[in-house]
Amino acid sequence: MISYKKIDEKEQILESLGEIALLIMLVDLSQDTFRVIHTGNDDYFHNLRSGSFQWFIQCYMKRHTSEDSYRKLDLLYHQFFKKRKESECRNELELKLVEKEKTHWIRMQFIRGKKDHGTSDKITIIVQNIDEIKYRNKRQQEEIRERHIKDNQARSTFLLNLSHDIRTPINAVLGLTQIALLHLDNQKKVKDCLEKINMSTGYLLKMINKVLDVSRIQSGKIELENEKISLKEIIQDMLDMTQDDVRKKQLTRTVDMEEFTEEWVYGDKARIQQIFLNLMTNGIKYTDVGGNLYFKAATLPKKYGKYNTYQFIFKDNGIGMSREFLNKVFEPFSREENKCTQNIQGTGLGLNIVKSIVELMQGNVIIESEPGKGSCFQIYIRLKPLEMQQKNKKEAKEDINEVIKQKRYPGVRILLAEDNEINREIAAELISYVDIEVDEAENGVQAVKKFADRPEQYYQMILMDIQMPEMNGYEATDLIRKIEQKRKSRIPILALTSSVFDEDRERVLQHGMDAHIGKPIALPKLIHILDEWLKIKDS
Ligand code: ADP
């Protein structure tokens, strides 16, 4: 009974193998014979019966395979089949079958049976059709190659655009500086040049920040904050910040907040503000004088677990966008080139950033637009509302003139370590406006020496650049913190640096510094931080 069952099972296995195999054959090398166990429904191998194995390889297969494939098979025949003592008991080849201009790919597997001593003379050969796998691999390789070409093209275009867009404001700065130098006795002209230089550098800075944003987003380096924020406050800020431009272009702006509830949420204030400002300023930029803008904020009724979906609509009746352009509107540096847009300043990076940030917030952007009629951007983002709605605490905005008028620190002396001469001059001058005395060092070595040579309490604080020749800010801080007089070594050291990402802030603190101030320096912010640290030191 049992042996019958076993035979049954073996047949069943063979039958199943037959389903996926074009050919199964048994070879006896000692007799140079083969026996066909199974042939599939394909034309190939159909008429094959039993016979001499050498004939099968050197006549039958030679006739039915491509030249290359046959060479491989012949090699294997000599190595694998002839050297029977070899311990290798499995082998396989991928071969190309050719018949009547049709080609197919097969995988031929050779499985040698085992004897107690050495290898057996019996070999099972299984042949499978692998057309589909080959086709898939080829398609995948083609896709990889196409993607590679596309990436390279995109990178070249990106760099070309970047170089062009950076050159434009730099040219303006260089040209205006020359004009100002030639008219030093004409105060009005110099003032005009300086204002324009200020505007160009502001634009340059914004652009560099956007480029960095794009590249950080693309490399997955952006992480969203999860702070308690008021959406209403962000909306109000956006409306306030753009009010001047709306007025200048005599636009009518309608704001609809009727369906907006639950303003307090966990989210990333700076990023949401970035989305709002980009879309609102686009609406203003791309709408003619006297046009209409519409903004709507709404909290949709459907909840996703603890999350609300917030909808924000930015609509205008401006120049609109063509259907072709809409297909690539989110690509970096894409700007619609036409008569209406040629005089409008822009980088074509904003919408790419908007889409990426919205997607990070598990949301989506929908755009509808028609040339000459206007555009409508709908933003949907999911945010978790705070359980207890909190009171609005707005940061006071500070004006540089007010700060200089109000703050004075006579008798305070700080050490400024900065290698770049112009940056050192700017920082020293700005700080001197509030009566702080500044001592300068050109690198880490000088800073450590100056500090060590002076008595305790001589300096109240150190402003330390990070990247400096001879000794960087981290190393200098390390040496200062190791000074034996405890109180002296604990002097507040604030990093003054162009490295402004979150990880840079963290690194500064890890290296024993007390705070991080990003360049370019905004005086009100600098004074605010100095004030805070001088107070801490005195307490
Ligand atoms: P930028 O405005 O700095 O060029 P964006 O990425 O914000 O960059 O926008 C990309 C392009 O999309 C713009 O250059 C413009 O051609 C088009 N665009 C964006 N917003 C609008 C709008 N509201 N109306 C018409 N065109 C727009």
Boltz pocket constraint, residues with backbone or C-beta under 6 A from the ligand:
constraints:
  - pocket:
      binder: B
      contacts: [[A, 278], [A, 279], [A, 282], [A, 283], [A, 286], [A, 316], [A, 318], [A, 319], [A, 320], [A, 321], [A, 329], [A, 334], [A, 335], [A, 336], [A, 337], [A, 341], [A, 345], [A, 346], [A, 347], [A, 348], [A, 349], [A, 350], [A, 351], [A, 352], [A, 374], [A, 375]]
      max_distance: 6.0
